[in-house]
Amino acid sequence: MRLSAIGVGAWQFGSRSWGYGEGYADGEAGRIVGRALDLGINLLDTAEIYGLGRSERIVGRAIAGRRHEVFVATKVLPVLPVAPMVERRGRASRARLGIDVIDLYQIHQPNPGVPISMQMDGMRRLVTARIVEHVGVSNFSLARWQAAEAAYGGPVLSNQVRFSLVDRRPHADLVPWAAAHDRLVIAYSPLGQGLLSGRYDADHAPTDGVRSTNPHFLPENLARAQPLIASLRSIAAGHDATPAQVALAWVIRRPNVVAIPGASSVAQLEHNAAAADLELSDEEDRELTSVAEGYHPVEGLAALPRMLRRRLPF
């Protein structure tokens, strides 16, 4: 099995929360998928919760006639994830995608209220019935990933987690474990939802859509991120690249890591794909890592009052 180092994340497909409009869902999303396949990108990731099933339908329509070119990943939202429910919802995702077999079916979030053995029993049923080829998880700690594998009784191929220069936690344990055990880390939000693109600063912050609820885009955090953005820009200039491409290249330089950035247009998809050909030097990698370690955003409970002030009209 071979996967492209850069894939396509389809969270935006069919979702109103990104503010892309109906024209995006009905037209551009399909063109993005088609162009991705033309460029040799074969990893497409979606989920039943994205657009309440609409993303899966968009992906399914876009790959019709090109199924053999695609590794399709989707996810089950773990609300009451007992075995019969997991099995039922896996079949529903397959129907929305319009394919015979889901290449990778992932548990979208941990649900500590339901034993992992029950959840993995549902996954096992889907694999036995040839509805699903491979099993994965998402947003799992290393301990939970290992527990899922023990409960499944075989490889849980992947763990899809937030991983970027501004969220490097997987680098400490998930990435080394994946590399040592022939598993995969799938990095979502590898550009920090656009923070690492260099388009935003304290005076030019996004005000709508998903980013408006992300504390990284608080003015003080945008100011704190500027040394990292400056480093990305400097390295990008030496490669005739963009800061976003450098940030993606840093992520996929880790062993057994692939990235699934979203794309708002075909042009952005093409820029993302080009990051797979960008070769960072060891010195550039160390510089980015060092500068990123100096970025300490206001987050968690400390960010809550600031987020509320940002969103409330008084």
N, C-alpha and C positions, 0 to 999 in steps of 0.2 A: 504494500500500500504506500503510495506516494502522495503527499499533500503539498500544495503550493505554500511557500513561507508566508505569503500575504493572501488572506482570504477576503471575503465580503461579509460584513455583519449587516443583517437585514432588520435590525430593530426599527429603523426609520420607515421601512416599507409598510404602508397602510396605517401608520400611527399618526394621530393628530397632534401629539405632544411636541413634535419637532417643528410644527408650523410650516411644513413644506408645501401644503396645499394638495388639492385633488390631482392637479396635473402631474405632480411627482409620482403619486401612487399609481395612476393610470397609464403613465407613459415613461417617465425618466427611470423609474425603478427597474422596469423591464429592460430598458436599453443599457442600464448599468450592468445587469447580469449578463446580457448578451456580449457586451464588450469585455467583461471579465473573462468569459470563456474564450473569447478570441485571443486574449493575451496569455492564456495558459493558466489562469487562476481557476482552481477546481474546488476550493472549499467555500461553501455557502452555509452560513449559520443563521437560523431563525428560531422561533419559539411560538408555542400556541398562544401565549399572552400578547405577543406583538400584534397590535391592531385587532386583538381578540380573534385571531385566526386569519386575518386578512393578509398578513405578511406571508404566511405559508402558502396561501392561494396565489399571491403574486409570484413567489418563487416558483411554484409549480407550473404556472403558465409560462414563465420565462424560460424554463429549462425543457419544455415540451419539444421533443425531437432531438434533444442533445443530452438525454439522461446519462449516456455512457461517459460524458465528459465531466461529470459532477460528483463530488463527495458531499452529500446533503446531511447537514446536522440540524436537529431541532431539539426542543426541550419541553418537558412536562412541568407545569406549575404544580408544586407539591402541596396542593390543598386536598386533604384526606387521601394521601398517596398509599392506600392499602393496595394489595396486589391486583384485585379485579379492576380498581379505578385506574391504576397505571396502565394496565393492559388495554382497557377501553379507550383511554385517551391517546395511547400510542396508535391504535387503529384509526382514530379520528384524525390525527395529524397526518398519517399516511394517506388517508383519503383526500384531505385538503391539498396535500402536495401532489397528488395524482401519480404516485410512484409505487412500485411493487415492494421495495424494501427501503427503510430509512437507514442510511449508512451509519449514523451516530445519533443515539437517543440519550439525552442527558437529563438528570434531575436538576431543575433550575436553581433551587435553593435548598439548603438543609431544612428538614422539618424534624426537630428533636422530639416532637409529640408523637411521632409514629416510628416504631422501631425500623432501623435501616434494613433489617432482614425482610420485613414486609414489602418495603419499596423495591428491594432487589429481587424479590420473588416475582413481582410484576414484570421487571425487566427480563428476568430469566424466561418467563412465559412468552414474552414478545420475541425473544431470540429463538426459542424453540419452535415457535410458529412461523419463523422466517418473516416477521414483520420488521424486525430490527436486526442489523448486522453487528454493530458494536455498541457497548454501553459506556456512558460517561457521566460525569457529575459537573456541577457548576457552583462556584462560590463555597467550596468545601475547604476546610483546613486540611493539613496533611493527615492528622489523626482521623478525621472523618472520611477522607479519601481511602485510607488504609482499611478502615472499618467497613466501608462499602465493598471494597474488594474481597475482604474476608467473608462478608455475608453473601456476595455473589458467587464466590467459589471460582473465580477466574479473573482475567484482566479487566479492570475498569479503565478503559483506554486513556481517558483524558479528564482534565479538570479545567473548566473555563473560568478564568478569574480576571478581575481588574488588575492590569499590569502595565506600567509605563514608567517613565522617568520620574513622575510625580506620585507614583504609588508602586514602590519597589518591594513590598512585603513578600510576594511570591519568590523573589530572588534568594531569600534566606533558606527556604526549606523545600518548597514545591518544585522549583526548577532542578535543584540537585537530585531530588528523589526521582523525578521523571527521567532525568538523564541516566541515572543508575539502573532504572528498571524498565527501560524501553517504553515509557509512557509519554504523554504529550500534555503540555500546558498550552491552552488556547487563551491568548491575551485579548480581552475585550477592553474597550476604551484605551487603546494603546497611545492615543494622542491626548489623553486627559480631557476627552470631549471637546477637543479643539484648543485647549490651553497651550499646547506645545506647537501649535501652528504659527504662533507669533502674531496672530491677528488682533489680539486683545491686550489692553493695558488698563491701568487704574482709571483712566479717563474714557476708555472705550470698552465697556463691559457689555456682554449680551444681556438683554433684558426680558426675553421671552423664551418660550419653549423649555426644554429639559434643562438647559444650562442655567436658567434663572434660579433653579433650586440647588445648584451645585456650589458648595462653599468655596471651591477653588476660584470662582469668579467674583468673589467679594473684592472690592477695590484694594483692601490691604493685602490680600493673597496675590492678586495680580501684580502688585508692587513687589512683593517678596519673591515672585517667580522671575523677575526681570534678569537677574544674573544668569539663570539657566537659559532663558530665551536668548540672551546675548551670546552665550556659548554655542547654542544651536545655530544661530545666524552666522557666527564666525566660521564654524566647521562647515556649514552648508555652502558658504561662499567658496571654500576651497575645493568643493566637489561639484560646483555648478548645480547645486541642488537647493531644496527648500528646507526650512527648519523642520517641517512635518516629516519629510523624507528621512532626515537624519534621526529624528526621534523613533521612527518605525525601524530604521536600520539597527538602532541600539537594541530594541526589543528582540528582534529576530536573530540577533547575533548570539543570544543565549542558546545553549544546547536544548534541543527538543522543545522549542517554543515556536509557535506560529501566531500571527496576529490577524485580527478580523476587524479592521477599521470600517466604519460606515462611510458612505459617500453620498453627497447631495447632488452630484452630477457625474456624467461620464468623464468629464475632464478631471474631476477630483479622483475618481477611480483610477484613471490612467497615471496620475501623479503617485497615488498610493502604490500601484503595481511597480513603478519604477524604483521604489525604495528597495526592492528585493535585489537589485543589481548594484546598490551602493555599498562599497567596501570601506568600512571604517577601520582606521589603524588602531592598534592596541593603545597608543597614546591618546587618541581621540576618545576612545571608549573610556579610558580612565578619567580623562578630563570631565566628560559628561557625568559619569558616576559620581565623581567628587563634588562637582557643583550641585548636582541634584541632591546629594546628602545634606547640603546646606539650606535646602528649601524646607521650611517648617511652617506649613499653613495653619491658620486658625481653623479648627474644625471641631466636630462633635458638639457637645453642649456649649462650648465657648463660642461657637459660630452661630448658635441658634438665635440669640437676640439680634445679631446683625442681619441674619437672613430675614427675620420678621420685619425689621425696619425697612429692609430693601423692598419687601413685597407689599406691606400694608400702605394704603394711600393716606396716611396721617402720621 
